[in-house]
Amino acid sequence: MEHIMLLVTYRMLPGQRDTFLQEVAQAGILEKVRQEDGFERYDYYLSAADPDEMLIVEEWDSEAQQQAHIHTNHMVQLRAIKEKYVADTKMQRIAKAD
């Protein structure tokens, strides 16, 4: 089975990282992601050097499951939250086989 790992970097609007994280937590988005089929890992990491940057590490059992993930209602909700607080998103995809 092909595993997919994504490294997603968010460049926040200045000073908005904590507000973004609070809104994501209030919406329960991380808990919903962790219940999805194929979920392996979905974690947020905050930069110690830059308060306007954060890294999301996602890992899924397969690309099909990751693609299904991006079409869930809670990811639609996350994109709406991102529009308010995130200035830029960069993604690196890492495919690995068992």
Residue, then its C-alpha position, 0 to 999 in steps of 0.5 A: m500500500e502506498h503511503i502519502m506524507l504531506l508537509v504543508t507550510y502556512r504563512m499566516l497573516p501577521g499576528q493571526r496564528d493563534t487566532f487561526l488555531q483557536e478557530v480550528a480547535q473550536a470547529g473540531i477540525l483536527e478531531k474530525v480529520r483523525q477519524e477519517d479512513g486512512f488517517e495516519r498523522y495530521d499534526y500542527y507544528l509552530s515555528a520557534a523562529d517565526p510566529d507567522e509560520m506553521l507546519i502541518v505534517e499529514e500522513w495517509d495510507s493512500e493517495a485515494q484516502q488523502q484525496a477523499h480527505i480534501h473533499t470532506n465538509h470539515m476541510v471545506q470549513l478549514r479552507a474558509i477559516k484559512e481565507k481569514y488568517v493564512a496569506d500563503t500555503k506551500m506543500q511538499r508531497i513525499a510518497k513512500a512505499d512500505 
